[in-house]
Amino acid sequence: MRVTPTRTFLRSLKKLSPTHQHDVSAALETFLANPQAKPLNFEKIKSRKGYFTIRANYSIRILLRYVEREHYEVAAVGNHDYIYESYF
């Protein structure tokens, strides 16, 4: 499994608190080790082909875009409303 961060993701990540940044890092590490881990709640975005979300914690979501077999681009990070209103 491989993930590639986008500039948008990195800019959004810098705006988060250190605690949330840590949670995002931990979630991505878990995703790399086991994408189907229950706490991540890995789910497909039904309205947008090739996009998925995982949870970093109760309020922070990570938006992923499928690139190719076992490769995702980390497109954005933020609260639920930011992810769904800004991107969809």
Summary of the structure (lengths in Angstrom):
residues: 88
radius of gyration: 11.7
end to end distance: 25.7
largest distance: 32.2
contacts: 242
relative contact order: 0.23
helix: 41%
strand: 33%
